[in-house]
Amino acid sequence: MAKRKGGLLALVTGVAVGAAAMFFSKKENRDKTARVAKKAATKAKTAKRKAVVSAKKAVAKGKAAAKKAVKKKK
């Protein structure tokens, strides 16, 4: 018989997949997971929008400060 390496990883992966299959076999668990995923997506979109807005504000402040410094220099 040949020696087999990596059997532990395959075992852990199999157990994880089996547990997920058991969890998602119930409709109520699938519904809960879908709701949580939608909430997470909404929060991510909101965070992205906030980051973009704050970045735009920072750029605008930087431009204003640069113009002010140029005017002061003249």
N, CA, C and O atoms as a Tinker XYZ file with bonds, in Angstrom:
   296  protein
     1  N      0.824000   -1.185000    0.000000    73     2
     2  CA     0.000000    0.000000    0.000000    64     1     3
     3  C      0.865000    1.243000    0.000000    63     2     4     5
     4  O      1.900000    1.297000    0.663000    81     3
     5  N      0.438000    2.220000   -0.734000    73     3     6
     6  CA     1.148000    3.491000   -0.789000    64     5     7
     7  C      0.725000    4.352000    0.393000    63     6     8     9
     8  O     -0.399000    4.266000    0.887000    81     7
     9  N      1.669000    5.186000    0.827000    73     7    10
    10  CA     1.343000    6.096000    1.918000    64     9    11
    11  C      0.498000    7.244000    1.374000    63    10    12    13
    12  O      0.716000    7.741000    0.269000    81    11
    13  N     -0.451000    7.634000    2.173000    73    11    14
    14  CA    -1.318000    8.733000    1.757000    64    13    15
    15  C     -1.033000    9.941000    2.636000    63    14    16    17
    16  O     -1.014000    9.836000    3.863000    81    15
    17  N     -0.812000   11.079000    2.008000    73    15    18
    18  CA    -0.578000   12.320000    2.741000    64    17    19
    19  C     -1.759000   13.251000    2.516000    63    18    20    21
    20  O     -2.433000   13.185000    1.487000    81    19
    21  N     -1.996000   14.098000    3.470000    73    19    22
    22  CA    -3.059000   15.084000    3.305000    64    21    23
    23  C     -4.433000   14.545000    3.628000    63    22    24    25
    24  O     -5.432000   15.179000    3.288000    81    23
    25  N     -4.514000   13.416000    4.264000    73    23    26
    26  CA    -5.813000   12.847000    4.589000    64    25    27
    27  C     -6.564000   13.666000    5.616000    63    26    28    29
    28  O     -7.795000   13.690000    5.612000    81    27
    29  N     -5.843000   14.336000    6.494000    73    27    30
    30  CA    -6.487000   15.130000    7.525000    64    29    31
    31  C     -7.239000   16.309000    6.922000    63    30    32    33
    32  O     -8.363000   16.604000    7.328000    81    31
    33  N     -6.630000   16.974000    5.966000    73    31    34
    34  CA    -7.286000   18.107000    5.309000    64    33    35
    35  C     -8.556000   17.646000    4.596000    63    34    36    37
    36  O     -9.588000   18.313000    4.679000    81    35
    37  N     -8.491000   16.539000    3.913000    73    35    38
    38  CA    -9.662000   16.013000    3.218000    64    37    39
    39  C    -10.753000   15.637000    4.217000    63    38    40    41
    40  O    -11.937000   15.848000    3.955000    81    39
    41  N    -10.364000   15.092000    5.334000    73    39    42
    42  CA   -11.332000   14.714000    6.365000    64    41    43
    43  C    -12.025000   15.956000    6.936000    63    42    44    45
    44  O    -13.248000   15.987000    7.069000    81    43
    45  N    -11.235000   16.971000    7.268000    73    43    46
    46  CA   -11.804000   18.202000    7.829000    64    45    47
    47  C    -12.724000   18.869000    6.818000    63    46    48    49
    48  O    -13.797000   19.353000    7.176000    81    47
    49  N    -12.311000   18.896000    5.562000    73    47    50
    50  CA   -13.136000   19.491000    4.513000    64    49    51
    51  C    -14.441000   18.719000    4.362000    63    50    52    53
    52  O    -15.509000   19.317000    4.233000    81    51
    53  N    -14.358000   17.421000    4.378000    73    51    54
    54  CA   -15.558000   16.577000    4.271000    64    53    55
    55  C    -16.517000   16.806000    5.425000    63    54    56    57
    56  O    -17.730000   16.884000    5.230000    81    55
    57  N    -15.970000   16.913000    6.626000    73    55    58
    58  CA   -16.816000   17.155000    7.789000    64    57    59
    59  C    -17.498000   18.516000    7.682000    63    58    60    61
    60  O    -18.685000   18.641000    7.983000    81    59
    61  N    -16.752000   19.541000    7.252000    73    59    62
    62  CA   -17.325000   20.879000    7.119000    64    61    63
    63  C    -18.430000   20.901000    6.064000    63    62    64    65
    64  O    -19.479000   21.509000    6.275000    81    63
    65  N    -18.199000   20.253000    4.954000    73    63    66
    66  CA   -19.206000   20.213000    3.888000    64    65    67
    67  C    -20.442000   19.451000    4.353000    63    66    68    69
    68  O    -21.570000   19.850000    4.066000    81    67
    69  N    -20.226000   18.366000    5.062000    73    67    70
    70  CA   -21.344000   17.591000    5.582000    64    69    71
    71  C    -22.163000   18.386000    6.590000    63    70    72    73
    72  O    -23.393000   18.327000    6.579000    81    71
    73  N    -21.486000   19.126000    7.458000    73    71    74
    74  CA   -22.188000   19.938000    8.446000    64    73    75
    75  C    -22.991000   21.041000    7.761000    63    74    76    77
    76  O    -24.121000   21.332000    8.153000    81    75
    77  N    -22.402000   21.646000    6.743000    73    75    78
    78  CA   -23.119000   22.685000    6.001000    64    77    79
    79  C    -24.343000   22.104000    5.304000    63    78    80    81
    80  O    -25.400000   22.733000    5.271000    81    79
    81  N    -24.200000   20.913000    4.751000    73    79    82
    82  CA   -25.326000   20.270000    4.071000    64    81    83
    83  C    -26.451000   19.976000    5.060000    63    82    84    85
    84  O    -27.626000   20.165000    4.746000    81    83
    85  N    -26.093000   19.522000    6.236000    73    83    86
    86  CA   -27.105000   19.253000    7.258000    64    85    87
    87  C    -27.785000   20.548000    7.694000    63    86    88    89
    88  O    -29.002000   20.586000    7.879000    81    87
    89  N    -27.006000   21.592000    7.854000    73    87    90
    90  CA   -27.547000   22.880000    8.295000    64    89    91
    91  C    -28.505000   23.443000    7.254000    63    90    92    93
    92  O    -29.600000   23.888000    7.598000    81    91
    93  N    -28.110000   23.428000    6.000000    73    91    94
    94  CA   -28.919000   24.010000    4.940000    64    93    95
    95  C    -30.037000   23.099000    4.462000    63    94    96    97
    96  O    -30.811000   23.499000    3.593000    81    95
    97  N    -30.151000   21.891000    4.997000    73    95    98
    98  CA   -31.228000   20.999000    4.588000    64    97    99
    99  C    -32.576000   21.470000    5.133000    63    98   100   101
   100  O    -33.618000   21.125000    4.576000    81    99
   101  N    -32.570000   22.242000    6.201000    73    99   102
   102  CA   -33.812000   22.783000    6.752000    64   101   103
   103  C    -34.123000   24.128000    6.094000    63   102   104   105
   104  O    -33.243000   24.977000    5.955000    81   103
   105  N    -35.360000   24.310000    5.699000    73   103   106
   106  CA   -35.766000   25.541000    5.028000    64   105   107
   107  C    -35.603000   26.752000    5.934000    63   106   108   109
   108  O    -35.199000   27.818000    5.470000    81   107
   109  N    -35.908000   26.607000    7.205000    73   107   110
   110  CA   -35.793000   27.753000    8.111000    64   109   111
   111  C    -34.350000   28.233000    8.222000    63   110   112   113
   112  O    -34.111000   29.434000    8.347000    81   111
   113  N    -33.388000   27.319000    8.178000    73   111   114
   114  CA   -31.979000   27.715000    8.225000    64   113   115
   115  C    -31.564000   28.429000    6.945000    63   114   116   117
   116  O    -30.788000   29.383000    6.986000    81   115
   117  N    -32.079000   27.971000    5.816000    73   115   118
   118  CA   -31.764000   28.638000    4.547000    64   117   119
   119  C    -32.326000   30.058000    4.549000    63   118   120   121
   120  O    -31.668000   30.994000    4.094000    81   119
   121  N    -33.544000   30.210000    5.064000    73   119   122
   122  CA   -34.173000   31.533000    5.116000    64   121   123
   123  C    -33.395000   32.468000    6.039000    63   122   124   125
   124  O    -33.168000   33.628000    5.693000    81   123
   125  N    -32.986000   31.977000    7.205000    73   123   126
   126  CA   -32.222000   32.791000    8.145000    64   125   127
   127  C    -30.901000   33.238000    7.530000    63   126   128   129
   128  O    -30.497000   34.392000    7.667000    81   127
   129  N    -30.242000   32.315000    6.856000    73   127   130
   130  CA   -28.965000   32.627000    6.229000    64   129   131
   131  C    -29.137000   33.665000    5.130000    63   130   132   133
   132  O    -28.308000   34.564000    4.986000    81   131
   133  N    -30.203000   33.546000    4.361000    73   131   134
   134  CA   -30.462000   34.520000    3.291000    64   133   135
   135  C    -30.710000   35.904000    3.880000    63   134   136   137
   136  O    -30.226000   36.899000    3.340000    81   135
   137  N    -31.462000   35.981000    4.986000    73   135   138
   138  CA   -31.727000   37.268000    5.621000    64   137   139
   139  C    -30.442000   37.912000    6.138000    63   138   140   141
   140  O    -30.219000   39.110000    5.963000    81   139
   141  N    -29.611000   37.106000    6.769000    73   139   142
   142  CA   -28.350000   37.629000    7.308000    64   141   143
   143  C    -27.442000   38.096000    6.177000    63   142   144   145
   144  O    -26.775000   39.123000    6.301000    81   143
   145  N    -27.413000   37.356000    5.085000    73   143   146
   146  CA   -26.585000   37.739000    3.940000    64   145   147
   147  C    -27.069000   39.058000    3.336000    63   146   148   149
   148  O    -26.256000   39.901000    2.957000    81   147
   149  N    -28.385000   39.240000    3.244000    73   147   150
   150  CA   -28.924000   40.492000    2.700000    64   149   151
   151  C    -28.584000   41.676000    3.605000    63   150   152   153
   152  O    -28.242000   42.755000    3.122000    81   151
   153  N    -28.681000   41.469000    4.924000    73   151   154
   154  CA   -28.336000   42.540000    5.860000    64   153   155
   155  C    -26.863000   42.908000    5.735000    63   154   156   157
   156  O    -26.506000   44.086000    5.744000    81   155
   157  N    -26.013000   41.894000    5.618000    73   155   158
   158  CA   -24.574000   42.151000    5.489000    64   157   159
   159  C    -24.272000   42.913000    4.203000    63   158   160   161
   160  O    -23.435000   43.816000    4.195000    81   159
   161  N    -24.948000   42.553000    3.123000    73   159   162
   162  CA   -24.737000   43.244000    1.855000    64   161   163
   163  C    -25.176000   44.702000    1.956000    63   162   164   165
   164  O    -24.509000   45.593000    1.430000    81   163
   165  N    -26.293000   44.942000    2.629000    73   163   166
   166  CA   -26.778000   46.312000    2.801000    64   165   167
   167  C    -25.801000   47.133000    3.627000    63   166   168   169
   168  O    -25.505000   48.280000    3.289000    81   167
   169  N    -25.300000   46.549000    4.709000    73   167   170
   170  CA   -24.332000   47.256000    5.550000    64   169   171
   171  C    -23.048000   47.549000    4.781000    63   170   172   173
   172  O    -22.452000   48.614000    4.944000    81   171
   173  N    -22.625000   46.610000    3.947000    73   171   174
   174  CA   -21.411000   46.816000    3.159000    64   173   175
   175  C    -21.593000   47.955000    2.162000    63   174   176   177
   176  O    -20.690000   48.768000    1.968000    81   175
   177  N    -22.764000   48.010000    1.530000    73   175   178
   178  CA   -23.029000   49.092000    0.578000    64   177   179
   179  C    -23.038000   50.443000    1.286000    63   178   180   181
   180  O    -22.504000   51.427000    0.773000    81   179
   181  N    -23.649000   50.482000    2.468000    73   179   182
   182  CA   -23.698000   51.729000    3.229000    64   181   183
   183  C    -22.296000   52.174000    3.623000    63   182   184   185
   184  O    -21.954000   53.351000    3.505000    81   183
   185  N    -21.492000   51.233000    4.089000    73   183   186
   186  CA   -20.121000   51.562000    4.486000    64   185   187
   187  C    -19.317000   52.055000    3.287000    63   186   188   189
   188  O    -18.507000   52.974000    3.408000    81   187
   189  N    -19.545000   51.440000    2.135000    73   187   190
   190  CA   -18.832000   51.858000    0.927000    64   189   191
   191  C    -19.208000   53.285000    0.555000    63   190   192   193
   192  O    -18.343000   54.094000    0.218000    81   191
   193  N    -20.517000   53.594000    0.619000    73   191   194
   194  CA   -20.969000   54.939000    0.298000    64   193   195
   195  C    -20.359000   55.969000    1.247000    63   194   196   197
   196  O    -19.919000   57.036000    0.821000    81   195
   197  N    -20.339000   55.638000    2.530000    73   195   198
   198  CA   -19.766000   56.556000    3.517000    64   197   199
   199  C    -18.285000   56.782000    3.255000    63   198   200   201
   200  O    -17.794000   57.903000    3.381000    81   199
   201  N    -17.570000   55.719000    2.889000    73   199   202
   202  CA   -16.143000   55.847000    2.612000    64   201   203
   203  C    -15.897000   56.731000    1.396000    63   202   204   205
   204  O    -14.983000   57.555000    1.397000    81   203
   205  N    -16.707000   56.559000    0.368000    73   203   206
   206  CA   -16.554000   57.356000   -0.846000    64   205   207
   207  C    -16.844000   58.830000   -0.548000    63   206   208   209
   208  O    -16.118000   59.713000   -1.004000    81   207
   209  N    -17.891000   59.086000    0.208000    73   207   210
   210  CA   -18.247000   60.468000    0.535000    64   209   211
   211  C    -17.145000   61.123000    1.360000    63   210   212   213
   212  O    -16.760000   62.260000    1.089000    81   211
   213  N    -16.636000   60.413000    2.364000    73   211   214
   214  CA   -15.586000   61.009000    3.197000    64   213   215
   215  C    -14.303000   61.225000    2.396000    63   214   216   217
   216  O    -13.580000   62.191000    2.638000    81   215
   217  N    -14.015000   60.342000    1.453000    73   215   218
   218  CA   -12.836000   60.529000    0.604000    64   217   219
   219  C    -13.005000   61.764000   -0.280000    63   218   220   221
   220  O    -12.065000   62.539000   -0.458000    81   219
   221  N    -14.195000   61.943000   -0.829000    73   219   222
   222  CA   -14.449000   63.116000   -1.676000    64   221   223
   223  C    -14.331000   64.402000   -0.863000    63   222   224   225
   224  O    -13.793000   65.402000   -1.340000    81   223
   225  N    -14.842000   64.367000    0.375000    73   223   226
   226  CA   -14.737000   65.547000    1.231000    64   225   227
   227  C    -13.278000   65.870000    1.543000    63   226   228   229
   228  O    -12.879000   67.034000    1.547000    81   227
   229  N    -12.487000   64.831000    1.804000    73   227   230
   230  CA   -11.072000   65.045000    2.111000    64   229   231
   231  C    -10.343000   65.645000    0.911000    63   230   232   233
   232  O     -9.513000   66.539000    1.071000    81   231
   233  N    -10.651000   65.157000   -0.283000    73   231   234
   234  CA   -10.033000   65.692000   -1.497000    64   233   235
   235  C    -10.438000   67.155000   -1.691000    63   234   236   237
   236  O     -9.605000   67.992000   -2.036000    81   235
   237  N    -11.705000   67.456000   -1.470000    73   235   238
   238  CA   -12.170000   68.838000   -1.623000    64   237   239
   239  C    -11.476000   69.757000   -0.626000    63   238   240   241
   240  O    -11.081000   70.868000   -0.979000    81   239
   241  N    -11.323000   69.299000    0.622000    73   239   242
   242  CA   -10.632000   70.105000    1.625000    64   241   243
   243  C     -9.174000   70.324000    1.236000    63   242   244   245
   244  O     -8.628000   71.413000    1.413000    81   243
   245  N     -8.555000   69.277000    0.705000    73   243   246
   246  CA    -7.163000   69.396000    0.270000    64   245   247
   247  C     -7.004000   70.389000   -0.862000    63   246   248   249
   248  O     -6.066000   71.187000   -0.868000    81   247
   249  N     -7.918000   70.342000   -1.821000    73   247   250
   250  CA    -7.868000   71.287000   -2.937000    64   249   251
   251  C     -8.070000   72.717000   -2.443000    63   250   252   253
   252  O     -7.384000   73.639000   -2.885000    81   251
   253  N     -9.010000   72.891000   -1.532000    73   251   254
   254  CA    -9.283000   74.231000   -1.000000    64   253   255
   255  C     -8.067000   74.758000   -0.245000    63   254   256   257
   256  O     -7.715000   75.930000   -0.374000    81   255
   257  N     -7.431000   73.902000    0.535000    73   255   258
   258  CA    -6.243000   74.316000    1.273000    64   257   259
   259  C     -5.107000   74.656000    0.318000    63   258   260   261
   260  O     -4.356000   75.600000    0.562000    81   259
   261  N     -4.974000   73.903000   -0.760000    73   259   262
   262  CA    -3.929000   74.172000   -1.740000    64   261   263
   263  C     -4.172000   75.521000   -2.432000    63   262   264   265
   264  O     -3.235000   76.296000   -2.621000    81   263
   265  N     -5.416000   75.799000   -2.806000    73   263   266
   266  CA    -5.741000   77.085000   -3.441000    64   265   267
   267  C     -5.464000   78.246000   -2.487000    63   266   268   269
   268  O     -4.945000   79.290000   -2.883000    81   267
   269  N     -5.824000   78.036000   -1.228000    73   267   270
   270  CA    -5.612000   79.072000   -0.228000    64   269   271
   271  C     -4.121000   79.339000   -0.043000    63   270   272   273
   272  O     -3.703000   80.489000    0.095000    81   271
   273  N     -3.327000   78.283000   -0.040000    73   271   274
   274  CA    -1.893000   78.431000    0.124000    64   273   275
   275  C     -1.273000   79.137000   -1.086000    63   274   276   277
   276  O     -0.359000   79.947000   -0.933000    81   275
   277  N     -1.765000   78.832000   -2.273000    73   275   278
   278  CA    -1.256000   79.473000   -3.484000    64   277   279
   279  C     -1.596000   80.947000   -3.482000    63   278   280   281
   280  O     -0.758000   81.777000   -3.832000    81   279
   281  N     -2.817000   81.285000   -3.091000    73   279   282
   282  CA    -3.217000   82.694000   -3.035000    64   281   283
   283  C     -2.395000   83.464000   -2.006000    63   282   284   285
   284  O     -2.014000   84.613000   -2.228000    81   283
   285  N     -2.132000   82.816000   -0.888000    73   283   286
   286  CA    -1.345000   83.434000    0.173000    64   285   287
   287  C      0.075000   83.688000   -0.286000    63   286   288   289
   288  O      0.676000   84.702000    0.067000    81   287
   289  N      0.617000   82.763000   -1.079000    73   287   290
   290  CA     1.999000   82.851000   -1.561000    64   289   291
   291  C      2.159000   84.034000   -2.499000    63   290   292   293
   292  O      3.214000   84.668000   -2.515000    81   291
   293  N      1.125000   84.345000   -3.289000    73   291   294
   294  CA     1.214000   85.425000   -4.300000    64   293   295
   295  C      1.201000   86.729000   -3.676000    63   294   296
   296  O      1.268000   87.745000   -4.368000    81   295
